[in-house]
Amino acid sequence: MRIKHNLCFMLCILFLSGCLNKEVVDDVSFKLASGYDYVNEKEVRGTFLVPEFLPDKTIKNVTYSAVSRGPFEVSKEIQKKVSDPIVRGSLEGILFGNDLAKKGIKDLLDSFERDASIGGRLNLGVTEGDAKDVLEGEYGNRGNAVYLSRLFEHNMEHQDLPESNLKIFLSDYYQKGKDGYLPLLKKSSKKNIEINGLCLFKEDKVVDELSVDKLFFFKLMTDQYNEGTTNVGANGNKASIEIISSKNKMKLIGRNPYKIELNIKLKGEITDYTGNQLTRKIKDNIEKTMEKDIKEQCSKLISRFREKNIDPIGFGAFVKSRTRNFDFSKWDDEYQNLTVDVNTKVILAEEGVIE
């Protein structure tokens, strides 16, 4: 009986394997990144980044572009230009040109969401200028796609960029009371890209951009630090702070009008101080200075978001979760009258200071 079961199992595998599409690695090219730029109201230009592995183990960055109505149509047009089929290997990122992101990326998002081969952790970004121009650079020695992926990862884990990817952006896009955001990339030279801020969306359109110096405060409100650095001035000197951790928590403390308490707690270590000696009094002063600065800058950003009628922090979604029979049709007016008290607590150690 066992032999019959095993025989049936082997036959099933044999028949199923005959149904699979076979692709020999040497006979295909792998798309590792793509970019999309605005052409007109009906068409976009798509650019595929396809690395070519050379005999000396270096990587040549090859790009192919075509103009059509959407990602699938672009892919068909590009396939007509190549000798080997272009397939998705491990897609590292998708970039949107700034003009396209301001017009709206809804159709592209719908296509990516329906594509089962695209993972939720895929990196998304907006480029200053055209995405095609960014993909055509020469970055690092491991290929542009790997460089872009590591750029996103490094800035999210060790710097001020809040976490974002396709899954997070789509969640914000569909959730009422929460607007999405994506990193803004700048090509500073043919061999260098840098994170140059954050694009803030209203539904599928970019409506505002935060500069790099605002990202520290934005991340404190929307994400958490497990590592990072910042500088603060105190008593005419400067202190370098290594961030150990940060947390944020909202509390609904009033209705009619709504009032929210946003509590931010940051722990860090003073690793350097330009003064002669770091006393307890100076350390306490640095903590108070940081608390005041965080409160002021976060409050200014919240006011700015209300002026733009965007909610990247997610106050609307939070209030809904704490209010029975919440009516979103009234939220736009209620959001403008919302009061947010930002409370900050900074705790610093000085063990890292070298006098």
MOJO-V640620 format. One record per pair of residues at least 12 apart in sequence whose C-alpha atoms are under 7 Angstrom apart, sorted by the first residue. I is the first residue (numbers start at 1). J is the second residue. If there is no record, write none. Layout:
BEGIN
<<I:J> <I:J>>
END
This chain:
BEGIN
<<27:84> <28:84> <28:85> <28:86> <28:87> <29:50> <29:84> <29:85> <29:86> <29:87> <30:50> <30:86> <30:87> <30:88> <30:89> <31:48> <31:49> <31:50> <31:86> <31:87> <31:88> <31:89> <31:91> <32:49> <32:50> <32:88> <32:89> <32:90> <32:91> <32:92> <32:145> <33:48> <33:49> <33:91> <33:92> <33:93> <33:94> <33:145> <34:47> <34:48> <34:49> <34:93> <34:94> <34:95> <35:47> <35:48> <35:94> <35:95> <35:96> <35:131> <35:132> <36:95> <36:96> <36:97> <36:131> <37:96> <37:97> <37:100> <37:130> <37:131> <38:99> <38:100> <42:69> <43:67> <43:68> <43:69> <44:67> <44:68> <44:69> <44:70> <45:65> <45:66> <45:67> <45:68> <46:65> <46:66> <46:67> <46:74> <47:63> <47:64> <47:65> <47:66> <47:132> <48:63> <48:64> <48:65> <49:61> <49:62> <49:63> <49:64> <49:135> <50:62> <50:63> <51:143> <58:141> <59:141> <59:142> <59:143> <61:143> <61:144> <63:136> <64:78> <65:78> <66:78> <70:108> <71:108> <92:122> <92:123> <92:145> <92:149> <93:122> <93:123> <93:124> <93:149> <94:123> <94:124> <94:125> <95:124> <95:125> <95:126> <95:127> <95:131> <96:125> <96:126> <96:127> <96:131> <97:126> <97:127> <97:128> <97:129> <97:130> <97:131> <98:126> <98:127> <98:128> <98:129> <98:130> <101:205> <101:206> <102:205> <102:206> <102:207> <103:205> <104:204> <104:205> <105:204> <105:205> <106:204> <120:165> <120:166> <120:167> <121:165> <121:166> <121:167> <122:165> <122:166> <123:165> <123:166> <124:165> <124:166> <124:182> <125:182> <125:183> <125:184> <125:185> <126:182> <126:183> <126:184> <126:185> <127:184> <127:185> <127:186> <128:184> <128:185> <128:186> <134:187> <137:190> <137:191> <138:190> <138:191> <139:191> <139:192> <157:227> <158:227> <158:228> <159:228> <160:215> <160:216> <160:219> <161:215> <161:219> <162:219> <162:223> <164:182> <169:181> <173:203> <176:317> <177:311> <177:314> <177:315> <177:316> <177:317> <178:311> <178:312> <178:313> <178:314> <178:316> <178:317> <179:201> <179:202> <179:203> <179:310> <179:311> <179:312> <179:314> <180:200> <180:201> <180:312> <181:198> <181:199> <181:200> <181:201> <182:198> <182:199> <182:200> <183:195> <183:197> <183:198> <183:199> <184:196> <184:197> <184:198> <184:199> <196:211> <196:212> <197:209> <197:210> <197:211> <197:212> <198:210> <198:211> <202:310> <217:294> <217:297> <217:298> <220:246> <220:248> <220:264> <221:248> <221:313> <222:313> <224:246> <224:247> <225:245> <225:246> <226:244> <226:245> <226:246> <227:243> <227:244> <227:245> <228:242> <228:243> <229:241> <229:242> <229:243> <230:242> <232:290> <234:286> <237:274> <237:275> <238:273> <238:274> <239:270> <239:272> <239:273> <239:274> <240:270> <240:271> <240:272> <240:273> <241:268> <241:269> <241:270> <241:271> <242:268> <242:269> <242:270> <242:271> <243:267> <243:268> <243:269> <244:267> <244:268> <245:266> <245:267> <245:268> <246:265> <246:266> <246:267> <247:264> <247:265> <247:266> <248:262> <248:263> <248:264> <248:265> <249:262> <249:263> <249:264> <250:262> <250:263> <257:334> <257:337> <257:338> <258:338> <258:339> <259:338> <259:339> <259:340> <260:339> <260:340> <260:341> <261:340> <261:341> <261:342> <262:340> <262:341> <262:342> <262:343> <263:342> <263:343> <263:344> <264:343> <264:344> <264:345> <265:344> <265:345> <265:346> <266:345> <266:346> <266:347> <267:346> <267:347> <267:348> <268:347> <268:348> <268:349> <269:348> <269:349> <269:350> <269:352> <270:348> <270:349> <270:350> <270:352> <270:353> <271:350> <271:352> <271:353> <272:353> <272:354> <273:353> <277:355> <287:346> <287:347> <287:348> <291:344> <291:345> <291:346> <295:342> <295:343> <295:344> <299:342> <306:336>>
END
